[in-house]
Amino acid sequence: MGLIGFISRCLSNCLGTSSPGLVFATFISSLLLLAIVANVLSQLLFRNPNEPPLVFYWVPFIGSTVEYGIDPYRFFFQCRQKYGDVFTFILLGKKTTVCLGVKGNDFILNGKHKDLNAEEIYSPLTTPVFGKDVVYDCPNAKLMEQKKFVKFGLTSESLKSYVPLITSEVQSYMKSSPFFAVDRTPGTLDVSKIMAEITIYTASRSLQGREVRSRFDSTFADLYHDLDMGFSPINFMLPWAPLPHNRKRDYAQQKMAQTYLDIIRERRQAGTKRDSEDMIWNLMQCSYKDGRPVPDTEVAHMMIALLMAGQHSSSSTSAWILLRLATRPDIMDELYDELIRVLGPDLPPLTYDTLQKLTMNAQVVRETLRIHAPIHSIMRRVTSPMPVEGTPYTIPTTHVLLAAPGVTSKTSNHFPEPDLWEPHRWDADSPLKGSNKETEAEDEKIDYGYGLVSKGASSPYLPFGAGRHRCIGEAFAYVQLGAILAEFTRMLKLGTVDGKAGVVGTDYSSLFSRPLAPAVVKWEWRQQPEKTA
């Protein structure tokens, strides 16, 4: 009666200490204990040899949810050591099978659409935020066409036009933000907050267009925040619940969609020709294979999806970059020396072409994405039984599959000393480079409906995923992150606060991994070079 007595006392304290209350508490606690015992016995006695091993758990429905939610990577590595690369755990009542390693990544991320489904996993969360008829709220064939529209809109000419817009936004922010003292007094920064603002301003001005950027100085930023709350973890289970943040989400989605519709209408009414490379112009001119132009409502919803999906990954990555650089003043000096060498001693404005020549800049971005992958888990619903090659296991349709590409980038046989943040790892002759494939030139190409792309899953470095759902904003993300980093290098020196070494922990409470708050670094202005006559 020890455990029953403990649960009974807890329940009776809540229900009252009267005899009926105590009897009811004892009854409920007995049911809970029986459920736990039955759950444990079922795991010990009825293991299915045709399914992957199940991570042992005590409490029904909860399963391993807490351990996974606190630190997914620690959970994955501990389970791998005990069960191997393929195992199943209970995530909020759902059997979730994890497949680790490059073979696991390929098995899930390059799985056939007839066998795996992303829509059923993500649509309940994303559709109220993005809107109807786009991304996961439409047939997969239509989604592939929408990805083609966006991919083909990110031309080299577009990317070239974005670099000066991004750098201008960073410079304007530093000149106007209260976080940076105009009297050039050194200070501290909460990098998560700063980079969330800078990435949304740079993305809205370049990718989204001048009209969208102009609205971020007023109510649009508040709408964005309310819409962003739609990604709260509870909405994986209760996206429909009449909670206050969901009511704000729905209102914000309607207002933001109407903002884009107004911009589109004004452009059409003005009858002006395309005057920029922003994505709104591109989508306004696209048509589906059946000849039907993309409806304005779908253009608006795709623009919301682009804004929301890219913002989280870029802001968290740029925050990690600054945190890491604060611990490595030697790398900051190398970045600055590289700017001088590539741009010239008077540091003229950055261009797309000069950005491509900043090798160390690119390696800092790449190394940060390796060790701080924005998304730790990629899930798929199993729609046909899937045999796992090289094992006796077949994954049934009652399971969800989970890929964790970040695990391979944290594994020593691919990246020696994987927990060490070292941009020189990517030097051609670095012993830390290991056996990873930096390029995908020899990988098999495949067309999922939005142009030939590398299947990519044979590489242990997959910060943007692989397969049909690989992030189409990858090229823009590298340009945005690289340009922001170059401007910070040009203007600031960074250091740790109070000489503290190391980096803050990771917050895994949402879909996107980000630094735990507060994430503070010390900064000071650089002495700017004099302009030559």
C-alpha positions in Angstrom: 0.0 0.0 0.0 3.0 2.3 0.0 2.5 3.8 -3.5 -1.3 3.6 -3.3 -1.2 5.4 0.1 1.0 8.1 -1.3 -1.3 8.8 -4.2 -4.3 8.5 -2.0 -3.0 11.2 0.4 -2.2 13.5 -2.6 -5.7 13.1 -4.0 -7.4 13.3 -0.6 -5.7 16.6 0.1 -7.2 17.9 -3.1 -10.7 16.3 -2.6 -10.9 16.8 1.2 -10.2 14.6 4.1 -13.8 13.3 4.5 -14.4 9.6 4.4 -16.1 9.7 0.9 -13.2 11.8 -0.4 -10.6 9.4 1.0 -12.4 6.4 -0.5 -12.6 8.0 -3.9 -8.9 9.0 -3.7 -8.0 5.4 -2.8 -10.1 4.1 -5.7 -8.4 6.4 -8.2 -4.9 5.7 -6.9 -5.6 2.0 -7.2 -6.6 2.4 -10.8 -3.5 4.4 -11.5 -1.3 1.8 -9.9 -3.0 -1.0 -11.8 -2.6 0.9 -15.1 1.2 1.3 -14.3 1.6 -2.4 -13.4 -0.4 -3.5 -16.5 1.8 -1.2 -18.6 5.0 -2.6 -17.2 3.9 -6.2 -17.6 2.8 -5.7 -21.2 6.3 -4.3 -22.0 8.1 -7.3 -20.3 5.9 -10.1 -21.5 4.5 -9.1 -24.9 7.4 -7.6 -27.0 6.8 -7.9 -30.7 10.1 -9.2 -32.3 9.0 -7.7 -35.7 8.9 -4.2 -34.3 11.9 -2.1 -33.0 12.6 -2.3 -29.3 10.4 -0.1 -27.1 12.1 2.3 -24.7 11.0 1.3 -21.3 8.5 3.6 -19.6 6.4 3.6 -16.4 3.4 5.9 -17.0 0.9 5.1 -19.8 0.4 7.8 -22.4 3.2 10.0 -21.0 5.9 7.4 -21.9 9.2 9.1 -22.6 7.7 12.5 -23.4 9.4 14.3 -20.6 12.9 12.9 -21.2 12.6 13.6 -24.9 11.2 17.1 -24.4 13.9 18.2 -22.0 16.9 17.3 -24.2 16.1 15.3 -27.4 19.8 14.7 -28.3 20.7 13.4 -24.9 17.6 11.1 -25.1 18.6 9.9 -28.6 22.2 9.1 -27.7 21.2 7.3 -24.5 18.7 5.2 -26.4 21.1 4.5 -29.2 23.6 3.1 -26.7 21.0 0.8 -25.2 18.8 -0.2 -28.2 20.8 0.7 -31.4 20.0 3.0 -34.2 16.3 2.0 -34.5 14.0 2.1 -31.5 10.5 3.2 -30.5 9.3 5.4 -27.7 6.0 6.7 -26.5 5.4 10.4 -27.2 2.1 11.6 -25.8 0.5 8.2 -26.3 1.9 7.7 -29.8 4.4 5.0 -30.8 7.2 7.0 -32.3 10.0 5.1 -34.1 13.4 6.8 -34.3 15.9 5.8 -37.1 19.3 7.3 -36.5 22.4 7.6 -38.7 22.7 8.3 -42.4 20.7 5.2 -43.2 18.0 6.3 -40.9 18.0 9.8 -42.4 17.7 8.3 -45.9 15.0 5.8 -44.8 12.7 8.5 -43.6 13.6 11.7 -45.5 13.7 9.9 -48.8 10.8 7.7 -48.1 8.2 7.4 -50.8 5.1 9.5 -50.5 2.8 6.5 -50.7 4.5 5.1 -47.5 5.0 8.3 -45.5 3.0 11.4 -44.9 4.1 14.7 -43.5 0.7 16.5 -43.9 -1.1 14.5 -41.1 1.7 15.4 -38.7 2.1 19.1 -39.3 -1.1 20.3 -40.9 -3.0 20.7 -37.6 -0.2 23.0 -36.3 0.7 24.9 -39.5 -2.6 25.4 -41.3 -4.1 27.8 -38.7 -0.9 29.8 -38.9 -0.1 29.8 -42.6 -3.7 29.6 -43.9 -5.7 27.3 -46.2 -4.6 25.6 -49.4 -0.9 25.9 -49.0 2.0 23.8 -47.6 0.5 21.0 -45.6 -3.1 22.0 -46.3 -3.1 20.8 -49.9 -2.3 17.6 -51.8 1.4 16.8 -52.0 1.5 17.3 -55.8 0.2 20.9 -55.3 2.8 21.5 -52.5 5.6 20.4 -54.8 4.3 23.0 -57.4 4.3 25.7 -54.7 7.8 24.8 -53.7 8.8 25.1 -57.4 7.4 28.6 -57.5 9.4 29.7 -54.6 12.6 27.8 -55.6 12.5 29.3 -59.1 11.9 32.7 -57.6 15.2 32.5 -55.6 17.3 33.2 -58.7 20.9 34.3 -58.5 19.7 37.8 -59.6 17.3 37.8 -56.7 19.9 36.8 -54.2 22.3 39.4 -55.6 19.7 42.1 -55.1 19.0 40.9 -51.5 22.6 41.4 -50.1 22.6 45.2 -50.1 19.1 45.3 -48.7 20.1 42.9 -45.8 23.3 44.8 -45.0 21.4 48.2 -45.1 18.9 46.8 -42.6 21.6 45.7 -40.2 23.3 49.0 -40.3 20.1 50.9 -39.8 19.2 48.7 -36.9 22.5 49.3 -35.2 22.2 53.1 -35.7 18.6 53.3 -34.4 18.2 50.5 -31.8 18.4 51.5 -28.1 20.5 48.4 -27.6 23.5 50.1 -29.2 24.7 53.3 -27.5 25.2 56.1 -29.9 27.9 57.5 -27.7 29.9 54.4 -28.5 29.9 53.1 -24.9 30.4 49.3 -24.8 27.4 47.3 -23.5 25.7 43.9 -23.4 23.2 42.3 -25.7 20.5 39.6 -25.4 21.4 38.0 -28.7 18.1 36.0 -29.0 16.1 39.2 -28.9 18.4 41.2 -31.1 18.7 38.6 -33.8 14.9 37.8 -33.8 14.4 41.5 -34.7 17.2 41.8 -37.2 16.3 38.6 -39.1 12.7 39.6 -39.4 13.6 43.0 -40.7 16.2 41.7 -43.2 13.9 39.0 -44.5 10.8 41.2 -44.8 12.8 43.9 -46.7 14.5 41.5 -49.1 12.4 38.4 -49.6 9.0 40.0 -48.7 9.3 43.5 -50.3 9.3 47.1 -49.2 5.6 47.3 -48.4 5.8 44.4 -45.9 9.0 45.9 -44.3 7.4 49.3 -43.9 4.6 47.7 -41.8 7.0 46.1 -39.3 7.5 49.5 -37.7 3.9 49.5 -36.6 1.1 46.9 -35.8 2.5 44.2 -38.2 5.2 43.2 -35.6 2.5 42.6 -33.0 0.5 40.5 -35.4 3.5 38.5 -36.2 4.1 37.8 -32.5 0.5 36.7 -32.0 0.7 34.5 -35.0 3.9 33.0 -33.8 2.2 31.8 -30.6 0.3 29.4 -32.8 3.5 27.3 -32.8 3.1 26.7 -29.0 3.8 23.0 -28.2 0.3 22.5 -26.8 -1.1 23.1 -30.3 0.4 19.8 -31.5 -2.5 18.3 -29.6 -5.1 21.1 -29.2 -4.7 23.5 -32.2 -8.5 24.0 -32.2 -8.9 24.8 -28.5 -10.5 28.1 -27.7 -7.4 29.3 -25.8 -6.5 33.0 -25.6 -3.3 32.6 -27.7 -5.3 30.6 -30.3 -7.9 33.4 -30.6 -5.1 35.9 -31.1 -3.5 33.6 -33.6 -6.6 33.4 -35.7 -7.2 37.1 -35.7 -3.5 37.8 -36.6 -3.6 35.3 -39.4 -6.7 37.0 -41.0 -5.1 40.5 -40.6 -1.7 39.5 -42.0 -3.3 37.7 -44.9 -5.4 40.8 -45.6 -2.3 42.9 -45.5 -0.7 40.8 -48.2 -3.9 40.9 -50.2 -4.0 44.6 -50.0 -0.4 44.8 -51.3 -1.2 42.5 -54.2 -4.3 44.5 -55.1 -2.5 47.8 -54.9 0.3 46.4 -57.2 -2.3 45.1 -59.7 -4.3 48.3 -59.7 -1.2 50.5 -60.2 -0.4 48.5 -63.3 3.3 48.9 -62.6 5.8 46.5 -63.9 7.9 44.3 -61.6 10.3 46.7 -59.9 12.0 44.4 -57.4 13.0 40.7 -57.0 10.8 40.1 -53.9 8.8 36.9 -53.7 5.4 38.6 -53.9 6.1 39.7 -57.5 7.3 36.2 -58.3 4.2 34.4 -57.0 1.8 37.0 -58.6 3.1 35.8 -62.0 3.0 32.0 -61.3 0.4 29.5 -62.6 -0.2 25.8 -61.8 0.3 23.1 -64.4 -3.4 23.2 -65.3 -3.0 26.9 -66.3 -4.8 28.3 -63.3 -3.0 31.4 -61.9 -2.1 31.1 -58.2 -5.0 32.8 -56.4 -4.2 35.9 -54.4 -5.3 34.2 -51.2 -2.7 31.4 -51.8 0.0 34.0 -52.6 -0.8 35.7 -49.2 -0.7 32.4 -47.3 2.5 31.3 -49.0 4.1 34.6 -48.0 3.0 34.1 -44.4 4.5 30.6 -44.5 7.8 31.9 -45.9 7.9 34.6 -43.2 7.2 32.3 -40.3 9.2 29.2 -41.4 12.4 31.0 -42.2 12.4 33.4 -39.3 12.8 30.9 -36.5 15.7 29.0 -38.0 17.6 32.1 -39.1 17.1 34.0 -35.9 18.2 31.0 -33.7 21.2 30.3 -35.9 22.4 33.9 -35.9 22.0 34.1 -32.2 24.1 30.9 -31.8 26.7 32.4 -34.1 27.1 35.5 -31.9 27.2 33.4 -28.7 30.0 31.2 -30.2 32.0 34.1 -31.5 31.9 35.8 -28.1 33.9 32.8 -26.8 36.4 32.9 -29.7 37.9 36.4 -30.2 40.5 34.7 -32.4 37.8 33.7 -34.9 36.4 37.2 -34.8 39.8 38.7 -35.7 40.1 36.2 -38.6 36.7 37.2 -39.9 37.6 40.9 -39.7 41.0 40.3 -41.4 39.1 38.4 -44.1 36.8 41.3 -44.7 39.8 43.6 -45.1 41.5 41.2 -47.5 38.4 40.6 -49.7 36.7 44.0 -49.6 39.7 46.2 -49.3 41.1 48.3 -46.4 38.3 50.9 -46.6 35.6 48.2 -46.3 33.2 49.1 -49.1 29.7 47.7 -49.1 29.3 44.0 -49.3 28.0 42.4 -52.5 26.7 39.0 -53.3 29.9 38.2 -55.3 32.2 39.4 -52.4 30.1 37.4 -49.9 31.0 34.2 -51.9 34.7 34.9 -51.3 34.4 35.1 -47.5 35.5 31.6 -46.8 35.8 31.9 -43.0 32.5 33.6 -42.8 30.8 30.7 -44.6 32.6 28.2 -42.4 31.4 29.9 -39.2 27.8 29.7 -40.5 28.3 26.0 -41.6 29.9 25.0 -38.3 27.1 26.7 -36.3 24.4 24.9 -38.3 26.3 21.6 -37.7 26.3 21.8 -34.0 23.1 23.8 -33.5 20.7 22.4 -36.1 17.5 24.5 -36.0 15.1 21.5 -36.0 16.0 18.5 -33.9 13.2 16.2 -35.0 11.5 15.6 -38.4 8.4 13.4 -38.2 6.4 11.4 -40.7 3.2 9.4 -40.4 3.5 5.8 -41.6 0.8 5.0 -44.2 2.1 1.6 -45.4 4.1 -1.0 -43.5 7.8 -0.2 -44.0 10.5 -2.9 -43.6 13.8 -1.5 -42.2 16.6 -2.8 -44.4 19.2 -4.9 -42.5 16.9 -5.5 -39.6 14.0 -7.9 -38.8 11.8 -4.9 -38.2 8.7 -3.6 -40.1 7.3 -0.3 -39.0 3.5 -0.6 -38.9 1.0 2.1 -39.8 0.2 2.8 -36.1 3.6 4.4 -35.7 5.1 7.8 -36.4 8.7 7.9 -37.8 11.2 10.4 -36.5 14.5 11.4 -38.2 17.1 13.4 -36.3 19.8 14.5 -38.8 21.4 16.6 -36.0 22.5 13.3 -34.4 24.8 12.4 -37.4 26.4 15.8 -37.2 27.1 15.2 -33.5 28.7 11.8 -34.1 32.4 11.3 -33.8 32.8 8.9 -36.7 31.6 11.6 -39.0 33.0 14.7 -37.1 35.9 14.1 -34.7 35.4 15.9 -31.4 31.8 16.7 -32.4 30.9 18.9 -29.5 33.8 21.3 -30.3 32.7 24.4 -32.2 35.6 24.9 -34.6 35.0 26.6 -38.0 38.5 25.5 -39.1 37.0 22.0 -39.1 35.9 22.8 -42.6 39.4 23.6 -43.9 40.4 21.3 -46.7 43.3 19.7 -44.7 41.7 19.8 -41.2 41.9 16.5 -39.2 38.6 17.5 -37.7 36.8 17.3 -41.0 36.4 13.6 -40.7 34.5 11.5 -43.2 31.7 13.9 -43.8 30.7 14.8 -47.3 30.8 18.5 -47.7 29.4 18.5 -51.2 26.7 16.5 -52.8 27.9 16.7 -56.4 28.0 12.9 -56.7 24.7 12.3 -55.0 21.8 11.0 -57.0 19.5 13.7 -58.3 15.7 13.5 -58.2 12.8 15.7 -59.2 10.0 15.6 -56.7 8.0 18.2 -58.7 10.0 21.3 -58.1 13.2 20.7 -60.1 16.2 18.4 -59.8 17.6 18.3 -56.3 20.1 16.1 -54.5 18.6 13.3 -52.5 21.2 14.4 -50.0 20.5 12.0 -47.1 23.9 10.2 -47.6 25.5 13.3 -46.0 25.7 13.5 -42.2 25.4 17.3 -42.5 21.7 18.0 -43.2 20.7 21.3 -41.4 18.0 21.9 -44.0 16.7 18.3 -44.2 16.6 16.2 -47.4 14.1 14.6 -49.7 10.9 16.0 -51.0 10.4 18.3 -48.0 14.0 19.7 -48.0 13.9 23.4 -47.2 13.7 25.4 -50.4 14.9 28.5 -48.6 18.4 27.1 -48.0 20.2 29.4 -50.5 18.5 32.5 -49.1 19.3 31.4 -45.5 23.0 31.1 -46.3 23.0 34.5 -47.9 21.0 36.1 -45.1 23.2 34.6 -42.3 26.4 35.3 -44.1 25.5 38.9 -44.8 24.4 39.6 -41.2 27.5 38.0 -39.9 29.7 40.1 -42.2 28.0 43.3 -41.0 28.4 42.4 -37.3 32.1 41.6 -38.0 32.5 45.0 -39.7 31.0 47.0 -36.8 31.4 45.1 -33.5 33.7 43.1 -31.3 32.1 40.5 -29.0 33.1 38.9 -25.8 31.7 36.9 -22.9 30.1 38.6 -19.9 32.2 38.7 -16.7 34.8 36.5 -18.5 32.4 33.5 -18.3 33.4 30.8 -20.7 31.2 28.4 -22.6 27.8 28.8 -24.2 24.3 28.8 -22.7 22.1 25.7 -22.9 19.5 24.9 -25.5 15.8 25.5 -25.2 13.9 22.6 -26.9 10.4 23.7 -25.8 9.3 24.6 -29.3 9.7 23.2 -32.8 12.9 25.1 -33.2 16.0 24.7 -31.0 17.2 28.1 -29.6 19.5 29.4 -26.9 18.1 29.4 -23.4 17.2 32.9 -22.2 18.9 35.1 -21.3 21.7 34.7 -23.8 23.9 37.7 -23.2 27.2 38.8 -24.8 29.4 41.8 -24.3 30.0 44.1 -27.3 32.0 47.2 -28.3 32.2 49.2 -31.5 35.1 48.6 -33.8 37.3 51.5 -35.0 36.0 52.1 -38.5 38.6 52.5 -41.2 38.9 55.9 -42.8 37.5 56.1 -46.4 40.1 56.7 -49.1 39.6 59.7 -51.3 
